[in-house]
């Protein structure tokens, strides 16, 4: 399917690896020029060069901490006005209710709620003026089904979800859509670290913990960054203009509900 977005420009944050890279790769395959961001310059430059050579699109790499105000300003300056914004940030550390203090919640809110909102606010005026834009926020399946040990992530991402619910419906008449993509378990460093934590907690080997994790999913596996990215690219396409303010769960059916 031709997504109809060749030649457009996208900013994808936290995109040197994992789900962010999966989204960047899928957009590049559709002919979208990219501005990529991550904190680690070396991994980011490798990803940028891989995508340039594979897809023949323009790729600008900006190594900066998107949560830091100065870092975010550098990214936005390099990106200029974009047509597509994909926000992504690593989740806060797992733990339990008694572990978290006020400063832990502030850090989580900065990374997983306030930084995406700042990026959205910076890009929406230009998108509205152009009469077209796409924003996809990578959040988490925990927005729909909270995970006890991810209380910091549950809280911050739920806040972003509430913000998007109202904002998306205010800008949709201008041809701008905002949606959230909610990953379940995918083959990323984040899931590997959580699996390792489970293994240590339960006295299992990593492989045994991974097998238990996979068996709990209706598909018998975890997702891939490639299929996640392809879903993201479709949400950013010309075909998704009537998709507004939705929380799209990509979890292999792990969340069991009729609605």
C-alpha positions in Angstrom: 0.0 0.0 0.0 1.2 3.5 -0.9 1.0 5.5 2.4 1.0 8.8 0.5 3.6 10.4 2.7 6.7 10.2 0.5 8.7 13.5 0.7 7.2 14.5 4.1 9.5 15.2 7.1 9.3 13.4 10.5 10.8 13.9 13.9 11.2 10.6 15.8 12.6 10.7 19.3 14.4 7.9 21.1 14.9 6.4 17.7 18.4 4.9 17.7 17.0 1.4 18.6 13.9 -0.4 19.7 10.4 0.7 18.9 11.6 4.3 18.0 13.9 2.8 15.4 11.2 0.5 14.1 9.0 3.6 13.5 11.8 5.5 11.8 12.6 2.5 9.5 8.9 2.1 8.5 8.5 5.9 7.8 11.8 5.9 5.7 10.5 2.9 3.7 7.5 5.1 2.9 9.8 7.8 1.6 9.7 10.1 4.6 12.8 12.2 5.4 13.8 12.0 9.1 15.1 13.8 12.0 16.3 11.2 14.5 17.1 11.8 18.2 18.6 9.8 21.0 21.0 10.5 23.9 23.8 8.2 22.6 25.6 9.8 19.6 27.4 6.7 18.4 24.3 4.4 18.2 22.3 7.2 16.7 24.8 7.9 14.0 24.9 4.2 13.1 21.1 4.0 12.8 21.0 7.2 10.7 23.6 5.9 8.3 21.8 2.5 8.1 18.6 4.2 7.2 20.1 6.5 4.7 21.9 3.7 2.8 18.9 1.4 2.9 16.1 3.8 2.0 17.8 6.7 0.3 16.0 9.4 2.4 17.5 12.4 4.1 18.3 11.7 7.8 19.4 14.3 10.3 20.7 12.9 13.6 20.6 15.0 16.8 22.1 13.5 19.9 20.5 15.1 22.9 18.4 14.4 26.0 14.8 15.2 24.8 13.7 15.5 28.4 16.2 18.3 29.1 14.9 21.7 28.0 18.2 22.7 26.3 18.5 19.3 24.6 14.9 19.5 23.4 15.5 23.0 22.0 18.5 21.7 20.0 16.3 19.0 18.5 13.5 21.3 17.6 15.9 23.8 16.1 17.4 21.1 13.9 14.1 19.6 13.0 12.3 22.9 12.1 8.7 22.4 11.2 7.8 18.7 10.5 4.8 17.0 9.1 5.0 14.0 11.4 6.0 13.8 15.0 6.6 10.5 16.8 7.3 10.9 20.5 9.0 8.2 22.4 11.0 8.0 25.7 12.3 5.2 27.8 10.1 4.2 30.7 11.0 4.9 34.4 12.4 2.1 36.5 10.1 -0.6 37.9 9.5 -0.9 41.6 6.8 -0.9 44.2 4.6 1.7 45.8 6.8 2.2 48.9 9.9 2.8 46.7 8.7 6.0 45.0 9.0 9.5 46.4 7.9 12.8 44.9 11.1 13.3 42.9 10.7 9.9 41.3 7.2 11.0 40.0 8.6 14.3 38.8 11.2 12.6 36.7 8.6 10.2 35.3 6.3 13.1 34.4 9.1 15.0 32.8 10.1 12.1 30.6 6.8 10.5 29.8 4.3 13.3 29.9 5.7 16.8 29.9 8.4 16.3 27.3 6.0 14.8 24.7 3.5 17.6 25.4 6.3 20.2 24.9 7.1 18.7 21.5 3.5 18.5 20.5 2.9 22.2 21.4 6.0 23.2 19.4 4.8 21.4 16.3 1.1 21.9 16.3 0.9 25.5 15.1 2.8 24.8 11.9 0.8 21.6 11.3 -2.4 23.5 11.7 -1.2 26.3 9.3 -0.3 23.6 6.7 -3.7 21.9 7.2 -2.0 18.5 7.7 -0.1 16.8 10.4 0.3 13.5 12.2 1.4 13.0 15.9 1.9 9.5 17.3 2.9 9.1 20.9 4.5 5.7 21.9 3.0 5.1 25.4 2.4 1.7 26.9 -0.2 -1.1 27.2 -0.1 -0.2 30.9 -2.4 2.8 30.1 -5.2 0.2 29.5 -4.1 -2.4 32.0 -1.9 -1.0 34.7 1.2 -3.0 35.7 1.8 -2.9 39.5 5.6 -2.6 39.4 5.4 0.1 36.7 3.5 2.6 38.8 5.6 5.5 37.7 5.0 4.7 34.0 1.3 4.0 34.6 0.9 7.5 36.2 2.9 9.6 33.8 1.6 7.9 30.6 -2.0 8.2 31.8 -1.5 11.9 32.2 -0.3 12.2 28.6 -3.3 10.1 27.5 -5.6 12.5 29.1 -3.9 15.5 27.5 -4.1 13.9 24.0 -7.8 13.0 24.4 -8.7 16.6 24.6 -6.1 18.2 22.3 -6.6 15.7 19.5 -10.3 16.7 19.2 -9.4 20.4 19.1 -7.0 20.1 16.2 -8.7 17.4 14.1 -10.7 19.9 12.1 -7.4 21.3 10.8 -6.3 18.0 9.2 -4.0 17.2 12.2 -4.4 13.9 14.0 -3.0 12.9 17.3 -3.1 9.2 18.5 -1.3 7.0 20.9 0.3 3.6 20.1 0.4 1.3 23.2 3.0 -1.4 23.0 2.8 -4.6 25.0 5.9 -6.8 25.2 8.2 -6.3 22.2 11.7 -7.4 21.5 13.5 -4.4 23.0 16.1 -3.7 25.6 13.4 -2.5 28.0 11.6 -5.9 27.9 14.9 -7.8 28.2 15.6 -5.8 31.4 12.2 -6.4 32.8 12.5 -10.1 32.0 15.8 -10.2 33.8 14.3 -8.6 36.8 11.5 -11.2 36.8 14.1 -14.0 36.5 16.0 -12.7 39.5 12.9 -12.2 41.6 11.5 -15.7 40.9 14.8 -17.6 40.9 14.6 -18.5 37.2 17.1 -18.4 34.3 16.5 -15.6 31.8 15.5 -18.2 29.1 12.9 -19.8 31.5 11.5 -16.3 32.4 11.3 -15.4 28.7 9.4 -18.7 27.9 6.9 -18.0 30.7 6.5 -14.4 29.4 5.9 -15.6 25.8 3.5 -18.4 26.9 1.3 -15.9 28.6 0.6 -14.1 25.3 -2.1 -15.5 23.0 0.4 -15.4 20.1 3.0 -17.3 22.1 5.6 -14.7 21.4 6.5 -11.0 21.8 6.2 -8.4 19.1 8.9 -7.1 16.8 10.0 -3.5 16.3 9.3 -4.0 12.6 5.6 -4.8 12.9 5.2 -2.0 15.5 6.9 0.5 13.2 4.6 -0.5 10.3 1.6 0.2 12.4 3.0 3.5 13.3 3.6 4.4 9.7 0.0 3.6 8.8 -1.3 5.9 11.6 0.9 8.6 10.0 -0.4 7.9 6.5 -2.8 9.7 4.3 -5.3 6.9 4.9 -5.6 7.6 8.7 -7.1 11.0 8.6 -10.3 9.9 10.4 -8.3 8.2 13.2 -8.4 10.8 16.0 -7.5 10.6 19.7 -7.3 6.8 19.8 -5.2 4.5 22.1 -4.2 1.7 19.8 -3.1 -1.4 21.7 -0.5 -3.5 20.1 0.0 -6.4 22.5 -0.8 -9.6 20.8 -4.1 -9.9 22.6 -2.6 -9.9 26.1 -5.3 -7.4 27.3 -8.5 -9.4 27.4 -11.5 -7.2 26.9 -14.5 -6.7 24.6 -14.0 -2.9 24.3 
